[in-house]
Amino acid sequence: MACKGNWVCFDCRVSTRRHTWKGITYYCPDTIGMEGDVKCQHCGSVMKFIGPTIRVPAKRKIKEWQQLREEILAFRQDYFRERRALMVEAVHEAKKNIEKLKRRPFNKEREKLIREYERNLAKYT
Ligand SMILES: [Zn+2]
């Protein structure tokens, strides 16, 4: 199935299309606004991916371009802030659970669980 995604240059208000896959921005929201190896034909700067579904404004609609740029920036900030917050929460939860488990009498399965928690923690911290 052919699916094209838009890459945009906000400064020049131009876009270009490249192959992508349907649902990319649904399954990987962090791709919205990401940079890749697509360069703007006008200014040569790196273009930003906005996916297959976000509508590209007409070139003369300066306000819409400005709005889109701000929306995408805000989206990325929110998205990564949320992800960081979730990670911090997960680390906190894991540490709490390790403490809880360690306070209980020795048990092989529990030791295994603690090791698993600690392995996960090592990934985050
Ligand atoms: Zn450009």
Boltz pocket constraint, residues with backbone or C-beta under 6 A from the ligand:
constraints:
  - pocket:
      binder: B
      contacts: [[A, 9], [A, 10], [A, 11], [A, 12], [A, 13], [A, 40], [A, 41], [A, 42], [A, 43], [A, 44], [A, 45]]
      max_distance: 6.0
